[in-house]
């Protein structure tokens, strides 16, 4: 019974972290006039990127806490551009750390509900 609540809590946390990162990416883009490249990644939200294109107007950090891993300990996937014409995509692969799955292994992303 307790395991089910822990699993649900991790899922809720993953969704919340993805939403927070997405808002921070939007703030970054407003200042820097572009989203971080895939190579610059989510690290660009708390440390000014040093690889090209270096954002001249970076005014971060854009998050109060460095979040690099999902609630299961796997790194969030970030890509720019995102799927289906979106400016970026953030994804957690769930408990198994692999694409696809159901239940605790379900993926969570910035482009799906």
Buried (B, 14 or more C-beta within 10 A) or exposed (E): EEEEEEBEEBBEBBBEBBEBBBEBBEBBBEBBEEBBBBEBBBBBBBEBBEEEEEBEEBEBBBBEEEBEEBBBEBEBBBBBEBEEEEEBBBBBBBBBBEEEBEEBBBBBBBBEE
